[in-house]
């Protein structure tokens, strides 16, 4: 499991969440923190979730590119079925 820490910068219930994002060992170094914004928008009878991740180093970008699609797939499964994907499904196995 990957662990991250952060601080909520903005919270508008049912609309927007903005937070800092860092690995626990990197919280003291501002250059190793990034920012995530999650925007929730109603579109007809569905909901659009937009995740924007800014202020990334090359290493952060590499890690997020590898992991974010799996996390969002598991979230989608959870929202649709009430169950997240298990570890093997998330890892592609």
ZIJOFEN-V758188 format. One record per helix or strand of 3 or more residues. SS is the DSSP state (alpha for helix, beta for strand). FROM is the first residue (numbers start at 1). LEN is the number of residues. Records with the same first field share a line. If there is no record, write none. Layout:
SS: FROM-LEN + FROM-LEN
This chain:
beta: 8-5 + 16-7 + 34-10 + 46-9
alpha: 24-3 + 30-3 + 58-24 + 87-4
